[in-house]
Amino acid sequence: MKCMICEQKCEIPLHGTGRCKMITADDHGIRERYPDRYLAAVDTAIESMPMVHYHPRGTFLQVCTVGCNFDCPGCVSQILTDHLNAIQGQFQQMSPEKILDRAQQTGARGVMFCFNEPTISFFTFMRLARMAKERGLTAGCATNGYMTRWALEKLSPFLDFVNIGIKGSAPDVCNACGIKDAHPIFRNIELLYKKGIHVEISAVYRKGREDEVEETARFIASLSRQIPFQLMRFLPFGNGDPEDEPTVMSSEALCLRLQQHLDHVYLFNTPGTSFLDSVCPMCGSTIMARGFFGPMCANLYRYQPGGRCDCGYQLPLQGEIHPEEQHRISGYFGGYRTVNAMNMIRSILGILGVKDKTVADTIMAEAVRTDLIDGLYQRLNRIDDYLATVDEFAKKTDTQKRADQYREYVELRVRRIQKKIAHVPRPRVYYCLGHPMIAMFGEKMESCLAMAAGAELTNLDLNREKRPGITIDHEAFQRMAPQIIVVADTLAWPPSDVIEWCKKNHLSAPALDDGKVFGLHPFRSSTNTDWILGLMALANIIHPALFQYDLKKEADDFYNTFYGHPYDNGRPPVLAWEENSNG
C-alpha cells in the first residue's frame, strides 16, 4: 500500500512500516502507529523553533514525537530515532483538546510542532492544527518540506507559520539524507509562500558548499527578498563528519554574500556572532539583538520598539514583539536537553562495553521513567561525580569490572597530573567557547578539567549573566589578562582566527602577545567518556615544561582498551552493540 504523505511514497506492506517507522498500513489503509501520542509538550519561546520574525518572544506550546523520513548524517535528534524502543513507552497520550487546554492554561499564543519531522505524525498534527484554529490559536511547524503536494494542500489551511529546513540540494547531499532530489522542497516553499503562510528558511551550511547555499538564497529571493534566511552552520552531531564543519569567519563571510540577495540573513549555531541580530538593510543599525541559546536556537534580549529602525525602516514582522517572559519547562523529557542526556548515557554504556542494544534501550527507558536524566549534565561536571555515575550505570548492567577498569585508567592519569602540578605556579588561563568573548561557565566540565590540569582559571573572576551566548565586555577581558587562552571550539574558531579577531577589536593580553592561544581538537574536555584525553591535552598546553604527552599514542591506547579499535581523529567510537548489529 503506497503512502502518499511524503515524497518517499513508501510501499508499506500490511502491518509493516515505511522508511520513517512511524507510518503503517492495515485493512483500513495508511495510518500512524502512535496517533495522538507525543514525546513532549512544553511551553517555550518561539525563537527555539527557530523563528525570528513571527511573534518575537512569544510563548508557544512546542510539541514533538519521534522519527523522520530523512536519515541525515550529523542530525541532532538521530539518537532519539536510533533508540526508538527506549522511548516508545515515554509517549504521552494526549488528545488535541488536552494539548490545546495546556496551551491556553500556559498563555501560549499557539502550538508549534518542531524538533522532529511533523510529516511522520501527519494526521495527529493536522487534527491539532485544525482545532487550534477553531480555538483562535495559531499553529506552525518546522519541517524538511518533503511532503507531497496532496499532503501540503490538506495541511496548509491550518498553518500560520512554517520553518523549512534545507539540508542541501546537491545530489550527494540528497543521497546522504536518503531522498531522490530537493525539487519537492522548493516547490513546497513556493506553495506555502503564495498561500500567505509566514515562511522562514533554515539552510545547512557545510564547509565548501558556499555556492550551493547561495543558489538556494537566489531561489528564496525570487519569491521575496524579505523572507528570513537562517544559515545553519553545520555541527557534526551523531555520525556527522567533523571535516564538514565550517569556521565562523567563513560562515560570516557567506552571510555577507547572501545579503546581496536577501535583506535578512541570520547565522545560527555560532555563539557571539553579530549575524544573529536583525539589522536594518537601509542604514545598518541593529533593530533586534539576539544571543546564542543552544543548537539552532536564539534568545532575543534587546530591540527597538515595534521593530522599527530610527531611520524609519520597519522590520517585516508578523505579530507583535512580546515582553520577556519566564518560559517554564513542563517536564524534563523532550528537546535538546533530552538529546544531550541520552548521548551521555549512550557514551557511558559504550565505555562499559554493553553489547546488547536491547539492554542499552532498556537502560535509557528506565532513565527517562525514573527522571534519572533530570540534572544528569550537572552531575557529570565533576571528576568524582562522573566516576560515581559510571559506577551507577555499571550496577544496572552488571559491568562493574569494566567500570573499575575505567576508573583505574583515568584516576591513575589524574593523580600523575595532580602530583606534578602540586607545587608549581598556576598560569592565568581563559577558556572561551569558540568566540573570544563567550566565556566558558566556571562550573562546566571543561573548566573543571582546566583547573585539574593546573590552571588559575580567569573565568571564575567574571561577573556575567548566566545565560548562554551572552558576550563579556572588553573591560572584563582586559582585566583577566590571561597568559593562556584555550578555545573550546577550534573547528569553528582556529587559534589564528581568535588572534586576528582580538587584534581587529583592539583587545590585548599576554596570551595574545605571546601567541599562546590553543585549541584541543580533536580531543575533548566535555562530558564524553574520553575526557581524560582532553585533560592530558590541557596539561600539555598549560604546563609544557612538565608534560609532553604523546596524545595520539594515548588516544589509541584509550580507544583500543575500551572500544577495541584505534582513535579516529575525534569521530565517535564504534560501540559494542553497533558492531554486533553490523556483524
C-alpha positions as CSV (number, residue, x, y, z in Angstrom):
1,M,0.0,0.0,0.0
2,K,1.5,3.3,-1.1
3,C,1.9,6.1,1.5
4,M,1.2,9.5,-0.1
5,I,2.1,11.7,2.8
6,C,5.7,12.4,1.9
7,E,7.7,12.2,-1.3
8,Q,9.3,8.9,-0.2
9,K,6.0,7.4,-1.3
10,C,6.8,4.1,0.5
11,E,5.2,0.9,-0.4
12,I,4.1,-0.3,3.0
13,P,3.2,-4.0,3.5
14,L,0.2,-4.9,5.6
15,H,1.1,-4.2,9.3
16,G,4.6,-3.2,8.2
17,T,6.2,0.3,8.3
18,G,7.6,2.8,5.9
19,R,11.0,4.4,6.0
20,C,10.1,6.5,8.9
21,K,9.0,3.5,11.0
22,M,6.1,5.7,12.3
23,I,3.6,5.0,9.5
24,T,2.0,1.6,9.0
25,A,-0.8,0.0,6.9
26,D,-3.8,-2.1,8.0
27,D,-7.1,-3.2,6.5
28,H,-8.4,0.4,6.6
29,G,-5.4,2.0,4.8
30,I,-2.4,4.1,5.9
31,R,-2.3,5.2,9.5
32,E,0.0,6.3,12.3
33,R,1.5,3.8,14.7
34,Y,1.2,6.2,17.6
35,P,-1.7,8.6,16.9
36,D,-2.2,11.5,19.4
37,R,0.9,10.4,21.3
38,Y,3.7,12.9,22.0
39,L,7.2,12.8,23.3
40,A,6.8,16.2,24.8
41,A,4.5,19.2,25.1
42,V,6.3,22.2,26.7
43,D,5.8,25.9,26.6
44,T,8.7,27.9,25.3
45,A,9.8,30.9,23.3
46,I,9.2,30.7,19.6
47,E,12.9,31.6,19.0
48,S,13.6,27.9,20.0
49,M,11.9,26.7,16.8
50,P,13.8,28.7,15.5
51,M,11.6,31.6,14.2
52,V,12.9,35.2,14.2
53,H,10.2,37.3,12.5
54,Y,7.0,35.7,13.8
55,H,5.7,36.9,17.2
56,P,9.2,37.5,18.6
57,R,9.5,36.4,22.2
58,G,6.0,34.9,22.1
59,T,5.3,31.8,24.1
60,F,4.1,28.8,22.1
61,L,3.4,25.2,23.1
62,Q,6.1,23.1,21.5
63,V,5.0,19.5,20.7
64,C,7.1,16.7,19.2
65,T,7.0,13.0,18.6
66,V,9.9,10.8,17.3
67,G,11.2,10.0,13.9
68,C,11.9,11.4,10.5
69,N,11.6,10.5,6.8
70,F,15.2,11.6,6.2
71,D,18.4,10.0,7.6
72,C,20.8,12.9,7.6
73,P,24.4,12.5,8.8
74,G,25.0,14.7,11.8
75,C,21.4,15.1,12.8
76,V,20.9,16.4,16.3
77,S,18.0,14.1,17.0
78,Q,19.5,11.0,15.5
79,I,19.9,9.3,18.9
80,L,16.1,9.5,19.5
81,T,15.4,7.7,16.3
82,D,18.2,5.2,16.9
83,H,16.8,4.3,20.3
84,L,13.1,4.4,19.4
85,N,12.5,1.3,21.5
86,A,13.8,3.1,24.5
87,I,11.3,6.0,24.3
88,Q,8.1,4.4,22.9
89,G,6.9,3.8,26.4
90,Q,7.5,7.5,27.2
91,F,4.9,8.7,24.7
92,Q,2.2,10.7,26.3
93,Q,-1.3,10.0,25.1
94,M,-2.9,13.5,24.7
95,S,-5.9,14.4,22.7
96,P,-5.9,17.6,20.7
97,E,-8.3,19.1,23.3
98,K,-5.8,18.3,26.1
99,I,-2.9,19.8,24.2
100,L,-4.8,23.0,23.5
101,D,-6.1,23.2,27.0
102,R,-2.5,23.2,28.2
103,A,-1.6,25.8,25.6
104,Q,-4.3,28.1,26.8
105,Q,-3.5,27.5,30.5
106,T,0.1,28.5,29.9
107,G,-0.8,31.6,28.0
108,A,0.6,30.2,24.8
109,R,-0.3,32.0,21.5
110,G,-0.4,28.8,19.6
111,V,1.2,25.4,19.0
112,M,4.4,24.6,17.1
113,F,5.4,21.1,16.0
114,C,9.2,21.0,16.0
115,F,12.3,19.1,16.9
116,N,11.3,16.1,14.8
117,E,9.6,15.9,11.4
118,P,5.8,16.6,11.6
119,T,5.1,14.6,8.4
120,I,5.6,11.3,10.2
121,S,2.8,12.3,12.6
122,F,0.8,13.9,9.8
123,F,-2.8,13.1,10.9
124,T,-2.1,13.9,14.5
125,F,-0.6,17.3,13.7
126,M,-3.3,18.1,11.2
127,R,-6.0,17.4,13.8
128,L,-4.2,19.6,16.3
129,A,-3.6,22.5,13.9
130,R,-7.3,22.4,12.8
131,M,-8.6,22.5,16.3
132,A,-6.1,25.3,17.2
133,K,-7.6,27.4,14.5
134,E,-11.1,26.7,15.9
135,R,-9.9,28.0,19.3
136,G,-8.3,31.1,17.9
137,L,-4.8,29.9,18.4
138,T,-2.1,29.8,15.7
139,A,-0.3,26.7,14.5
140,G,3.0,26.1,12.8
141,C,5.9,23.6,12.3
142,A,9.5,23.2,11.5
143,T,9.8,20.7,8.6
144,N,12.1,19.4,6.0
145,G,9.4,20.3,3.5
146,Y,9.4,16.9,1.7
147,M,5.7,16.3,2.0
148,T,3.6,15.6,-1.2
149,R,1.5,18.3,-2.8
150,W,-1.6,16.3,-1.6
151,A,-0.4,16.4,2.0
152,L,0.5,20.1,1.8
153,E,-2.9,21.0,0.4
154,K,-4.6,19.1,3.2
155,L,-2.4,20.7,6.0
156,S,-1.9,24.3,4.7
157,P,-5.4,25.7,5.6
158,F,-4.5,25.3,9.2
159,L,-0.9,26.6,9.1
160,D,0.1,30.1,10.1
161,F,3.9,29.8,10.2
162,V,6.5,27.3,8.9
163,N,10.2,26.9,9.1
164,I,11.6,24.9,6.1
165,G,14.9,23.2,6.8
166,I,17.0,22.7,3.7
167,K,19.8,20.2,4.2
168,G,21.3,20.9,0.7
169,S,20.3,20.4,-2.9
170,A,23.3,18.7,-4.5
171,P,22.8,15.0,-5.5
172,D,25.3,13.7,-3.0
173,V,23.7,15.6,-0.1
174,C,20.2,14.3,-1.1
175,N,21.5,10.8,-1.4
176,A,23.1,11.0,2.0
177,C,19.8,12.0,3.5
178,G,18.0,9.2,1.6
179,I,16.0,11.3,-0.8
180,K,15.9,11.4,-4.6
181,D,16.2,15.2,-5.0
182,A,15.3,18.5,-3.4
183,H,12.8,19.7,-6.0
184,P,9.7,18.9,-3.9
185,I,11.1,21.0,-1.1
186,F,11.5,24.1,-3.3
187,R,8.1,23.5,-4.8
188,N,6.5,23.5,-1.3
189,I,8.3,26.6,-0.2
190,E,6.8,28.4,-3.2
191,L,3.3,27.0,-2.5
192,L,3.4,27.9,1.2
193,Y,4.6,31.5,0.5
194,K,2.0,32.0,-2.2
195,K,-0.7,30.8,0.3
196,G,0.2,33.7,2.6
197,I,1.7,31.5,5.3
198,H,4.7,33.0,7.1
199,V,7.8,31.2,5.9
200,E,11.3,31.2,7.2
201,I,14.2,29.2,5.8
202,S,16.9,27.3,7.7
203,A,19.7,26.3,5.3
204,V,22.5,24.0,6.4
205,Y,26.0,25.2,5.5
206,R,28.7,22.6,5.2
207,K,32.3,23.6,4.5
208,G,33.0,24.1,0.8
209,R,29.2,24.3,-0.1
210,E,29.0,28.1,-0.4
211,D,27.8,28.1,-4.0
212,E,25.1,25.6,-3.2
213,V,23.8,27.7,-0.3
214,E,23.9,30.9,-2.5
215,E,21.9,29.1,-5.1
216,T,19.2,28.4,-2.5
217,A,19.3,32.0,-1.4
218,R,18.7,33.1,-5.0
219,F,15.6,30.9,-5.3
220,I,14.2,32.4,-2.0
221,A,14.9,35.9,-3.2
222,S,13.0,35.2,-6.4
223,L,9.9,34.9,-4.1
224,S,10.8,37.8,-1.8
225,R,14.0,39.4,-0.5
226,Q,12.3,39.8,2.9
227,I,11.9,36.1,3.7
228,P,14.2,35.4,6.7
229,F,17.1,33.2,5.8
230,Q,18.7,31.3,8.7
231,L,22.2,30.0,7.8
232,M,22.7,26.9,10.0
233,R,26.5,26.4,10.4
234,F,26.9,22.6,10.3
235,L,27.7,20.9,13.6
236,P,28.8,17.3,13.5
237,F,26.2,15.6,15.8
238,G,26.0,11.8,15.8
239,N,27.8,10.4,12.8
240,G,28.4,13.7,11.1
241,D,31.9,14.3,9.6
242,P,33.8,16.9,11.7
243,E,35.6,17.9,8.5
244,D,32.3,19.3,7.2
245,E,32.1,22.0,10.0
246,P,33.0,25.4,8.6
247,T,34.7,28.1,10.6
248,V,32.9,31.1,12.0
249,M,34.8,33.5,9.8
250,S,33.9,31.6,6.6
251,S,30.3,31.4,7.8
252,E,30.1,35.2,8.4
253,A,31.7,35.8,5.0
254,L,29.0,33.7,3.4
255,C,26.3,35.7,5.2
256,L,27.7,38.8,3.6
257,R,27.4,37.1,0.2
258,L,23.9,36.1,0.9
259,Q,23.0,39.7,1.8
260,Q,23.4,40.6,-1.8
261,H,20.3,38.6,-2.5
262,L,18.3,38.8,0.8
263,D,17.5,41.5,3.3
264,H,17.6,39.4,6.4
265,V,20.2,36.8,6.8
266,Y,21.0,35.1,10.2
267,L,23.8,32.9,11.4
268,F,22.9,30.1,13.9
269,N,25.0,27.6,15.8
270,T,27.6,30.3,16.3
271,P,28.0,31.9,19.8
272,G,28.9,35.5,19.8
273,T,28.2,36.3,16.1
274,S,26.6,39.6,15.3
275,F,24.8,37.9,12.3
276,L,22.2,36.6,14.7
277,D,20.9,40.2,15.1
278,S,18.2,41.8,12.9
279,V,20.0,44.7,11.1
280,C,18.4,47.5,9.1
281,P,19.1,46.9,5.4
282,M,18.9,50.7,4.8
283,C,21.2,52.2,7.4
284,G,22.9,49.1,9.1
285,S,21.6,49.8,12.6
286,T,20.7,46.9,14.9
287,I,17.0,46.6,15.3
288,M,16.9,43.4,17.3
289,A,19.9,41.8,19.3
290,R,19.9,38.1,19.9
291,G,22.3,35.7,21.6
292,F,23.1,32.0,21.1
293,F,20.8,29.8,23.0
294,G,21.9,26.3,22.1
295,P,21.8,24.4,18.8
296,M,19.5,26.1,16.3
297,C,18.1,28.4,19.0
298,A,18.3,32.1,19.7
299,N,17.4,34.5,22.5
300,L,16.1,38.0,21.8
301,Y,17.3,40.3,24.6
302,R,17.1,43.8,23.1
303,Y,15.1,45.5,20.4
304,Q,13.9,48.8,19.0
305,P,10.2,49.4,19.9
306,G,7.9,47.7,17.4
307,G,10.9,46.5,15.4
308,R,11.2,49.9,13.7
309,C,14.6,51.4,13.0
310,D,15.4,55.0,13.9
311,C,15.7,55.7,10.1
312,G,12.1,54.6,9.7
313,Y,12.6,51.1,8.3
314,Q,10.1,48.7,9.6
315,L,11.3,45.1,10.1
316,P,8.8,42.8,8.4
317,L,7.4,41.0,11.4
318,Q,4.3,39.0,11.8
319,G,2.7,39.8,15.2
320,E,3.9,42.0,18.0
321,I,7.1,41.7,20.0
322,H,6.2,40.3,23.3
323,P,7.6,41.2,26.7
324,E,10.3,38.9,28.1
325,E,8.6,36.0,29.9
326,Q,9.8,33.2,32.1
327,H,9.3,30.2,29.9
328,R,8.6,27.2,32.0
329,I,9.5,23.7,31.0
330,S,6.6,21.4,31.8
331,G,8.6,18.2,32.4
332,Y,12.2,17.3,31.6
333,F,11.7,15.0,28.6
334,G,11.8,16.4,25.1
335,G,14.1,18.8,23.3
336,Y,17.9,19.2,23.2
337,R,18.3,18.5,26.9
338,T,17.0,15.0,26.3
339,V,19.3,14.5,23.4
340,N,22.3,15.7,25.5
341,A,21.3,13.4,28.4
342,M,20.7,10.4,26.2
343,N,24.1,10.9,24.4
344,M,25.8,11.0,27.8
345,I,24.1,7.7,28.8
346,R,24.9,6.2,25.5
347,S,28.6,7.2,25.9
348,I,28.8,5.7,29.4
349,L,27.1,2.4,28.3
350,G,29.6,2.3,25.4
351,I,32.6,2.6,27.8
352,L,31.1,-0.1,29.9
353,G,31.2,-2.4,26.9
354,V,27.4,-3.1,26.8
355,K,27.0,-5.4,23.8
356,D,23.2,-5.7,23.5
357,K,21.3,-2.8,22.1
358,T,18.2,-4.0,23.8
359,V,20.0,-3.6,27.1
360,A,21.0,-0.1,26.1
361,D,17.4,0.7,25.2
362,T,16.1,-0.6,28.5
363,I,18.6,1.5,30.5
364,M,17.7,4.6,28.6
365,A,13.9,3.9,29.0
366,E,14.5,3.4,32.8
367,A,16.5,6.7,32.9
368,V,13.6,8.5,31.4
369,R,11.0,6.8,33.5
370,T,12.7,7.5,36.8
371,D,13.8,11.1,35.9
372,L,17.5,10.0,36.1
373,I,18.3,12.2,33.1
374,D,17.0,15.2,35.0
375,G,20.1,17.0,36.2
376,L,22.5,14.4,34.6
377,Y,24.5,17.1,32.9
378,Q,25.2,18.8,36.2
379,R,26.2,15.5,37.9
380,L,28.8,14.8,35.2
381,N,30.6,18.1,35.6
382,R,33.0,16.9,38.3
383,I,35.5,14.0,38.1
384,D,34.4,12.2,41.2
385,D,30.7,12.6,40.4
386,Y,31.4,11.4,36.8
387,L,33.0,8.2,38.0
388,A,30.2,7.7,40.6
389,T,27.7,8.0,37.7
390,V,29.7,5.4,35.7
391,D,29.5,3.1,38.7
392,E,25.8,3.6,38.9
393,F,25.2,2.5,35.4
394,A,27.7,-0.4,35.8
395,K,25.5,-1.8,38.6
396,K,22.4,-1.6,36.3
397,T,24.3,-3.5,33.5
398,D,26.4,-5.9,35.6
399,T,29.6,-4.4,34.2
400,Q,31.3,-3.3,37.5
401,K,34.6,-4.9,36.4
402,R,34.6,-2.7,33.3
403,A,33.8,0.4,35.4
404,D,36.6,-0.4,37.8
405,Q,39.0,-0.7,34.8
406,Y,37.8,2.7,33.5
407,R,38.1,4.3,37.0
408,E,41.6,2.9,37.4
409,Y,42.7,4.1,34.0
410,V,41.5,7.7,34.4
411,E,42.4,8.1,38.1
412,L,46.0,6.9,37.5
413,R,46.5,9.7,35.0
414,V,44.6,12.3,37.1
415,R,46.9,11.5,40.1
416,R,50.0,11.8,38.0
417,I,49.0,15.3,36.8
418,Q,47.9,16.4,40.2
419,K,51.2,15.3,41.7
420,K,53.3,17.2,39.2
421,I,51.4,20.5,39.5
422,A,51.0,20.5,43.3
423,H,53.8,22.9,43.9
424,V,54.2,24.9,40.7
425,P,52.8,28.4,39.9
426,R,49.5,28.3,38.0
427,P,49.3,30.4,34.9
428,R,46.2,32.5,34.3
429,V,44.1,30.7,31.7
430,Y,41.0,31.9,30.0
431,Y,38.7,29.3,28.5
432,C,36.4,30.6,25.8
433,L,33.5,28.8,24.0
434,G,34.8,29.5,20.5
435,H,34.2,33.2,20.2
436,P,36.8,35.1,22.2
437,M,34.1,37.0,24.2
438,I,32.0,34.0,25.1
439,A,33.4,32.7,28.4
440,M,33.0,29.1,29.5
441,F,30.9,28.9,32.6
442,G,33.1,28.0,35.6
443,E,31.0,25.0,36.7
444,K,31.3,23.2,33.3
445,M,33.4,20.1,32.9
446,E,35.8,21.9,30.6
447,S,36.5,24.5,33.3
448,C,37.0,21.8,36.0
449,L,39.5,19.9,33.8
450,A,41.4,23.1,33.1
451,M,41.9,23.7,36.8
452,A,42.7,20.0,37.3
453,A,45.5,20.5,34.7
454,G,47.0,23.3,36.7
455,A,45.3,26.5,35.5
456,E,44.3,29.6,37.5
457,L,41.0,29.9,35.7
458,T,40.2,33.6,35.0
459,N,36.6,32.7,34.1
460,L,35.9,32.4,37.8
461,D,36.6,36.1,38.2
462,L,33.9,37.2,35.8
463,N,30.5,38.6,36.8
464,R,28.3,37.7,33.9
465,E,24.7,36.8,33.1
466,K,24.1,33.1,33.5
467,R,22.5,33.0,30.0
468,P,24.2,31.1,27.1
469,G,25.5,33.1,24.3
470,I,25.9,36.5,26.1
471,T,29.3,38.1,25.5
472,I,31.5,39.6,28.1
473,D,32.6,43.2,27.7
474,H,36.0,44.4,26.6
475,E,36.9,45.7,30.0
476,A,36.3,42.3,31.6
477,F,38.5,40.6,29.0
478,Q,41.3,43.2,29.7
479,R,41.0,42.7,33.4
480,M,41.5,38.9,33.1
481,A,44.9,39.4,31.4
482,P,45.2,35.7,30.6
483,Q,48.6,34.2,29.9
484,I,47.0,31.3,28.0
485,I,43.7,31.2,26.1
486,V,42.1,27.8,25.4
487,V,39.4,27.7,22.7
488,A,36.8,25.1,23.1
489,D,35.5,25.0,19.5
490,T,38.6,25.1,17.4
491,L,37.0,23.8,14.2
492,A,34.8,26.9,14.3
493,W,37.5,29.2,15.8
494,P,41.0,28.2,14.9
495,P,43.5,30.0,17.2
496,S,44.7,32.1,14.3
497,D,41.1,33.4,13.8
498,V,40.9,34.2,17.6
499,I,44.1,36.2,17.5
500,E,43.0,38.1,14.3
501,W,39.6,38.9,15.8
502,C,41.1,40.2,19.0
503,K,43.6,42.3,17.1
504,K,40.8,43.8,14.9
505,N,38.8,44.6,18.1
506,H,41.8,46.2,19.9
507,L,42.0,43.5,22.7
508,S,45.3,42.8,24.4
509,A,46.5,40.1,26.7
510,P,49.8,38.4,27.4
511,A,48.4,35.3,25.7
512,L,47.8,37.2,22.5
513,D,51.2,38.9,22.6
514,D,53.0,35.6,23.1
515,G,50.8,33.6,20.6
516,K,49.6,31.3,23.4
517,V,46.1,30.6,22.0
518,F,45.4,26.9,21.8
519,G,42.6,24.5,20.8
520,L,42.0,20.9,21.9
521,H,40.7,19.5,18.6
522,P,40.4,16.6,18.0
523,F,40.4,16.0,21.8
524,R,37.6,16.9,24.1
525,S,37.3,18.1,27.7
526,S,33.5,17.8,27.9
527,T,31.3,15.1,29.4
528,N,32.1,12.5,26.8
529,T,33.8,9.5,28.4
530,D,37.2,10.2,26.7
531,W,37.6,13.5,28.6
532,I,40.8,12.1,30.1
533,L,42.4,12.8,26.7
534,G,41.3,16.4,27.0
535,L,42.8,16.6,30.4
536,M,46.1,15.4,29.1
537,A,45.9,17.9,26.2
538,L,45.3,20.7,28.6
539,A,48.2,19.6,30.8
540,N,50.5,19.8,27.7
541,I,49.2,23.3,27.0
542,I,49.2,24.8,30.5
543,H,52.5,23.2,31.8
544,P,54.6,22.3,28.7
545,A,57.7,22.1,30.9
546,L,56.1,19.3,32.9
547,F,54.0,17.4,30.4
548,Q,54.8,16.2,26.9
549,Y,52.0,13.6,26.5
550,D,52.1,11.8,23.1
551,L,48.4,12.4,22.6
552,K,48.0,10.2,19.5
553,K,49.5,7.3,21.4
554,E,47.4,8.0,24.5
555,A,44.3,8.2,22.4
556,D,45.0,4.9,20.6
557,D,45.7,3.3,23.9
558,F,42.4,4.5,25.4
559,Y,40.3,3.6,22.4
560,N,41.9,0.2,21.9
561,T,41.4,-0.5,25.6
562,F,37.8,0.4,25.8
563,Y,36.4,0.2,22.3
564,G,38.6,-2.3,20.6
565,H,39.7,0.0,17.8
566,P,42.2,2.9,17.3
567,Y,41.4,6.5,17.8
568,D,39.8,8.1,14.6
569,N,40.6,11.8,14.8
570,G,37.7,12.7,17.1
571,R,35.0,10.7,15.3
572,P,32.5,8.9,17.6
573,P,33.7,5.5,18.7
574,V,32.1,2.3,17.4
575,L,30.2,0.9,20.3
576,A,29.9,-2.9,21.0
577,W,26.2,-3.1,20.1
578,E,26.8,-1.3,16.9
579,E,29.5,-3.9,16.0
580,N,27.0,-6.7,16.8
581,S,24.3,-5.2,14.6
582,N,26.7,-4.7,11.8
583,G,28.1,-8.2,12.1
